[in-house]
Structure formats: structure tokens, C-alpha cells
Amino acid sequence: MPSWLALIFTFAVSGLLHDLAIMAVRRELGLLVTPWFTIVGIAVVVSSHFEWNAEGYAWPVRATSNLAAILASLAIALTLTAHAGVGF
């Protein structure tokens, strides 16, 4: 398996484990963390491929860009799960 695919798969499985824990506590079916983490994994692969990074910037800029990426991926996951009817 290519390393980029293994990385995405690792994020997806981690998300699924989180979703399973949430489903066990809530006692209802739903997915949110699995697509969210999968999107983050894809973003990591794409940003690595194009060598996008913020290494040369001050930590507040890096923190802001990372937070923006995390929140954007959450917004996408929320939209996808709402349209698919599988969200919490």
C-alpha cells in the first residue's frame, strides 16, 4: 500500500474508532469524525505533495492557519454528513 494511502487510511480508521465510541455512548448511529479525519488526512497528503507549509512563519500565523484548516475540514464533514443523513 502506498504511504500516502496508508496515511489517509490511518486517519479514517482513527475517525471510525472515535465515531464508534460516540455511538456507544449516545446509543445511536451516526458518523462525523470518520469523514472529518479522512478529509484532514487527504489535506495532509495534498499539502505534503505540493510542499505547502508554514515553517518560516511565526507561531501565531502557523496556529491560525492550522486552526483554519481544521475548522474548514470540519465544516465540509458537517455538510457531507448532513446531506447524507448520517450525522449526529
N, C-alpha and C positions, 0 to 999 in steps of 0.2 A: 504494500500500500504506500503510495507517495506520502511524504512527510506533511505536505500541505493538507491532504485529505485526512490524515491521522489527526492533525491539529483540529480541524473542523469537527471531526467525529468525537474527539475528546470533549470539546465544548458542548456538543449536542448531548452526549451521554451524561455529562455533569448536570446540564439543564434538566434532563429527564429525571435524574435522581432527585433533584430539588422539587420538581413537579410531583413526583411520587410521594415525597414527604408531605407536601402541601395537601395533596389529595387524601392522604391517610388522616391528616388532622381534620380537614374540612368534611371528609366523607362525601365528596362529590367529585365527579370527573371534570377535568379542566387542564388546559395547558397554557402556560405563559412563559415560563422560564426556559423551556426547551427551545422554542423559536428565538427567544431573546438571545440566549447564549450561542445558538447557531449563527445568528446574524453577527454577533461580536466575533466569533471565530472566523467567519468569512471576511469581516473587516480587517482582522489581524493578518490574514493571508494576503489580501489585496494590498494593504499598506506596506507589508514587507516586500511584496513583489515589486512595487513601484518605489521602494526605499523612502517612503514618506515617514518622517519622524520629526520630533521637536527637540532633539538633543541640544541644539545650540541656543535654546530659549530659556528664559528664567522660569523657575518652578511655577509661578502663578499662571504663566501662559500655558505651560505643559498641563497643569492641573485643569485649567479651564478647557483646553482642547480635548483632554481625555473625558472630562465630565460631559462635554457636549456630544462626543461620540457615543458614550454610554447611554445618555438620555435619548439621542436620536434613534439608536437601535431599540431601545425600549418602546419608543413611540411607534416604530414600524411593527414591532411584535404585537403591541396592543391593537393596532389597526388590523393586522392579519388575523389574529385570534378572534377579534370581534366580528370580522366579515365571515370567518369560517364557523362561528358559533361555538368555539371550543374554549374560550377564555373564562377566567374566573369571574 
